[in-house]
């Protein structure tokens, strides 16, 4: 005998509802760009001094990195680690395309009352949300991003033109969930100014957090760090001077003293670029549904 039609339809409906309802199935904004720590466009990515990267480095459409010999990528000298260095190849091209898609999606999010135009971010304690600047944004001190109210939420900073941080400024992330892969911090430069105005400049000894996605250049002062995030230029160069940049918020200990850099999230998903996975409870329910369906088939076969 065949499985009763009503039992089959009910089982599939329940499985589909449970499997599709989980928020952990959300696709990270960055797509394949997640696997990069630094991604430039043209004329090159440049480095001076000893720089440490955790996460791949790439450039597209240009095909050169200046100072590659003094880059360490994922614990290996860049010259000896070609699989993690993408010079004008298909991986870098796809990552640029995915980063642009993320940029265009995030810049259109409504920001409601969160217009910070003309204000310095230093001293602020913010909850997850979308924050907007009509023109430039500045950070001359410490900014605190507190995930306590929504551990799976996002911080999105829509900056009209350029972002500049002063020397020894910092972005401190607190209150997160160490199991979350959904939370993220995104900094978009040039959302109102267009090409030629959307740069990011991190002052010397800045300790930053989150994904920088700039229309134009991303420049690091000496010893500036991104300990949980990425530096992406969509149309120009990324320039480094003895920096540390990591897209991996859990694997490396930089002795930062910042409590949430030991978590999975805050940089927009896991660093391996594979996206999120169903929650264990959802998988268990899916398994029970499939097992029940198989049992019904045997019973009525």
Secondary structure, DSSP 8 states (H G I E B T S, - for coil): ----HHHHHHHHHHHHHHHHH-GGG---TTGGGGGEEEEE-SS-EEEES-EEEESEEEESSS--EETGGGEEETTEEGGG-GGGEEESSHHHHHHHHHHHHHHHHHTTS--TT-B-TT-B-TT-EEESEEEEESS-EEE-SEEEEE-TT-TT-EEEEEESS-EEE-TT-EEEEES--TT-SS-EEEEEE-TTT-TTS--EEE-TT-EEEEEEEESS-EEE-TT-EEEEEEEEESSS-EEEES-EEES-TTT-------GGGGSS-SSSS-TTS------HHHHHHHHHHHHHHHHHHHHH-
